[in-house]
Amino acid sequence: MSESRVQEVGEGGEPTDPDADPAAPPAPAPLRGAWRGQWPVLGMVALGGGVGAAARYAAAELWPSAADGFPVATLVVNVVGCALIGVFMVVISEVWAAHRLVRPFVGTGVLGGFTTFSTYAADIRHLVQDGRPALGLAYLGLTLVAALAAVWAAAVATRRALRAARRTVHGGSGR
C-alpha cells in the first residue's frame, strides 16, 4: 500500500521542508559571501584579459600568417607568453610580495589573454582540414614542447639572474 503525503507549499509556491523550523531566520546564500571578495579579482582578470587579447591581436596584425601558411604568429605569441609566465611566477612567488590583485591581473588576465589555446586549436583544425594533417600534428607537438620549455627556461634563467644580482649586491655567493 502506498503512502500519500501532502507537500507543504511556502509563500513563493515552492515546496517547504516539513522538518524546518518556520521561526528560524533563512540561511544566507552561500555564494553571496564567497563571491563578495572575488568581484575585484574577477574585474582584474577581465581587465587584464582585454589587455592581453588586444596585444595578441596586434601581434597577429603585425605578423600575419598566409592563409595557407604555418601559423607562426600564434606559435610565437604562445611561446613568448609562456616565457613571460615563467618570469612572472618566479618574481611574484619568490621575490616580490605583491598586492593580491597583481597575479590575477597579470598572470591570469594579461598573459592568459595574450596566450591563446583557442586560436592554437583553430589553427590545427585548419591545417588538418586543408589536407595537411602531418603539419597540424607537428604544430600541435611543437607548440606544446616549445611552450613548456619556454616556461621552464625562463623560470630557471630568472632564478639565476636573481642569484647573480644578489651576489653583486651582497658581495658574496648569494646562496
C-alpha positions in Angstrom: 0.0 0.0 0.0 1.5 3.4 -1.0 1.6 6.2 1.5 0.2 9.5 0.3 1.8 12.7 1.6 0.7 16.2 1.1 3.5 18.5 0.1 3.5 21.8 2.0 4.0 24.9 -0.1 5.6 28.2 1.0 4.8 31.8 0.2 6.6 31.7 -3.2 4.8 28.5 -4.3 8.0 26.4 -3.6 7.8 23.2 -1.6 8.9 23.6 2.0 10.9 21.3 4.2 8.4 19.8 6.8 11.3 19.4 9.3 12.5 23.0 9.1 11.7 25.5 11.9 9.5 28.1 10.4 10.6 30.7 13.1 14.3 30.3 12.2 15.8 33.0 10.0 16.7 32.0 6.5 20.2 30.8 5.9 22.4 33.2 3.9 23.0 32.3 0.3 26.4 30.5 0.4 27.8 32.1 -2.8 26.9 35.7 -1.8 29.5 35.8 1.0 32.1 33.8 -1.0 31.7 36.0 -4.1 31.8 39.3 -2.3 35.6 39.2 -2.1 36.0 37.8 -5.6 34.5 40.6 -7.6 37.7 42.6 -7.6 39.6 39.5 -8.7 37.1 38.9 -11.5 37.4 42.5 -12.6 41.2 42.4 -12.7 41.1 39.1 -14.7 38.7 40.7 -17.2 40.6 43.9 -17.5 43.9 42.0 -17.9 42.4 39.6 -20.4 41.3 42.5 -22.5 44.8 44.0 -22.5 46.4 40.6 -23.3 43.9 39.8 -26.1 44.5 43.2 -27.6 48.2 42.6 -27.6 47.8 39.2 -29.2 45.5 40.7 -31.9 48.2 43.4 -32.5 50.9 40.7 -32.9 48.7 38.8 -35.4 48.1 42.0 -37.4 51.7 43.0 -37.3 52.9 39.5 -38.3 50.1 37.9 -40.3 50.3 34.3 -41.5 49.5 33.5 -45.1 46.1 31.8 -45.4 47.8 28.5 -46.5 50.9 29.0 -44.4 52.2 27.9 -41.0 50.7 29.9 -38.1 54.0 31.4 -36.9 52.4 34.4 -35.1 50.3 32.1 -32.8 53.3 29.9 -32.1 55.5 32.9 -31.2 52.8 34.5 -29.1 52.2 31.3 -27.1 55.9 30.7 -26.6 56.7 34.3 -25.6 53.7 34.4 -23.4 54.7 31.2 -21.6 58.2 32.6 -21.1 56.7 35.7 -19.6 54.6 33.5 -17.3 57.8 31.7 -16.2 59.5 35.0 -15.3 56.4 36.4 -13.7 55.7 33.4 -11.5 59.3 33.4 -10.1 59.2 37.1 -9.4 55.7 37.0 -7.8 56.3 33.9 -5.8 60.0 34.2 -4.8 60.9 37.9 -4.9 58.0 40.3 -4.5 55.1 40.2 -2.1 52.7 41.8 -4.5 49.1 43.0 -3.9 46.6 40.2 -4.1 45.2 41.5 -7.4 48.6 41.6 -9.3 48.6 37.8 -10.0 45.0 37.7 -11.4 45.6 40.8 -13.5 49.0 40.0 -15.0 49.1 36.2 -14.8 45.6 35.1 -15.5 44.4 38.2 -17.3 47.2 39.8 -19.4 49.3 36.7 -20.0 46.3 34.4 -20.2 44.6 36.7 -22.7 47.9 37.1 -24.6 48.5 33.3 -25.0 45.8 31.5 -26.9 44.6 28.0 -26.8 41.5 28.7 -28.9 43.5 30.1 -31.9 46.0 27.3 -31.5 43.2 24.7 -31.7 41.6 26.5 -34.7 45.0 26.7 -36.5 45.4 22.9 -36.0 41.9 22.3 -37.3 42.5 24.5 -40.4 45.8 22.7 -41.2 44.0 19.3 -41.0 41.0 20.5 -43.0 43.3 21.9 -45.6 44.8 18.5 -46.2 47.9 18.9 -44.1 47.4 16.7 -41.1 51.1 16.0 -40.6 51.8 19.7 -40.4 48.9 20.1 -38.0 50.2 17.3 -35.8 53.7 18.8 -35.9 52.4 22.2 -35.0 50.4 20.7 -32.1 53.6 19.0 -30.7 55.9 21.9 -31.4 53.7 24.4 -29.6 53.3 22.1 -26.6 57.1 21.4 -26.3 58.2 24.9 -27.0 55.7 26.5 -24.6 56.6 24.1 -21.7 60.3 24.6 -22.5 59.8 28.4 -22.5 58.2 28.4 -19.1 60.9 26.2 -17.6 63.8 28.0 -19.3 62.5 31.5 -18.3 62.0 30.4 -14.7 65.5 28.9 -14.5 67.1 32.0 -16.2 65.1 34.3 -13.9 66.3 32.5 -10.8 69.9 32.5 -12.0 69.7 36.3 -12.8 68.3 37.0 -9.3 71.0 34.9 -7.6 73.7 36.8 -9.6 72.1 40.1 -8.7 72.1 39.2 -5.0 75.8 38.2 -5.2 76.6 41.5 -6.8 74.7 43.5 -4.2 75.9 41.5 -1.2 79.4 40.7 -2.5 79.1 37.1 -1.6 78.0 33.8 -3.0 74.3 34.7 -2.9 73.3 31.2 -1.6 
